[in-house]
């Protein structure tokens, strides 16, 4: 019976570590996705403002691109 308890404890530790790794991976994926959208939006805003300056038609504010 003692052997079964050790196996159960090891299995629980292994499963908890696996779930923590998955949660950390999901968190990192979410952070990476959020930053990518933000970079795209900033780049689009920058391109729009540069195009307006080239055309000599600055609007005074940046247009926000839809993601």
C-alpha positions as CSV (number, residue, x, y, z in Angstrom):
1,X,0.0,0.0,0.0
2,X,2.9,2.3,0.8
3,X,4.1,1.9,-2.8
4,X,0.7,3.0,-4.2
5,X,0.8,6.2,-2.0
6,X,4.2,7.1,-3.4
7,X,3.0,6.5,-6.9
8,X,0.0,8.6,-6.3
9,X,2.1,11.5,-4.9
10,X,4.5,11.3,-7.8
11,X,1.7,11.3,-10.3
12,X,0.1,14.3,-8.6
13,X,3.4,16.2,-8.6
14,X,3.9,15.3,-12.3
15,X,0.4,16.4,-13.3
16,X,0.7,19.7,-11.4
17,X,4.0,20.5,-13.0
18,X,2.5,19.7,-16.4
19,X,-0.5,21.9,-15.8
20,X,1.7,24.7,-14.7
21,X,3.8,24.4,-17.8
22,X,0.7,24.5,-20.0
23,X,-0.6,27.6,-18.1
24,X,2.7,29.4,-18.5
25,X,2.8,28.5,-22.2
26,X,-0.8,29.8,-22.7
27,X,0.1,33.0,-20.9
28,X,3.2,33.6,-23.1
29,X,1.2,32.9,-26.2
30,X,-1.4,35.4,-25.1
31,X,1.3,38.0,-24.4
32,X,3.0,37.5,-27.7
33,X,-0.3,37.8,-29.6
34,X,-1.3,41.0,-27.8
35,X,2.1,42.6,-28.5
36,X,1.9,41.6,-32.2
37,X,-1.4,43.3,-32.6
38,X,-0.1,46.4,-30.9
39,X,3.0,46.5,-33.1
40,X,0.8,46.2,-36.2
41,X,-1.4,49.0,-35.0
42,X,1.5,51.3,-34.2
43,X,3.1,50.5,-37.6
44,X,-0.1,51.2,-39.4
45,X,-0.6,54.5,-37.6
46,X,3.0,55.5,-38.4
47,X,2.5,54.7,-42.1
48,X,-0.7,56.7,-42.3
49,X,0.9,59.7,-40.7
50,X,3.9,59.4,-43.1
51,X,1.5,59.2,-46.1
52,X,-0.4,62.2,-44.9
53,X,2.8,64.2,-44.5
54,X,3.9,63.2,-48.0
55,X,0.6,64.3,-49.5
56,X,0.8,67.5,-47.4
57,X,-2.5,66.8,-45.8
58,X,-1.8,66.2,-42.1
59,X,-5.1,65.7,-40.2
60,X,-3.6,66.7,-36.9
61,X,-4.2,63.3,-35.3
62,X,-3.3,59.8,-36.2
63,X,-5.9,57.5,-37.7
64,X,-6.2,54.2,-35.9
65,X,-6.0,51.1,-38.0
66,X,-8.4,48.3,-37.3
67,X,-6.8,45.0,-36.3
